[in-house]
Amino acid sequence: MRRIRHDAISDQVADINRVLRGHYAYYGVPGNLRSLIKVYQGVERYWRRMLGSRSRDSGRLS
């Protein structure tokens, strides 16, 4: 995630989706849904913090 920090937002979305699809393909077995949801939520929180740090509006996203 750190290497895409300064890319355009559309490029960030594409990279994050690619990584999550690979993660889901590898770990997506029956009974593992709770763990996959936690990974998704963690990535989403981290990405929102990263986008907020890019903003001049003290971290607010529109």
Buried (B, 14 or more C-beta within 10 A) or exposed (E): EEEBEEEEEEEBEEBBEEEBEEBEEEEEEEEEEEEBEEEEEEBEEEBEEBBEEEEEEEEEEE
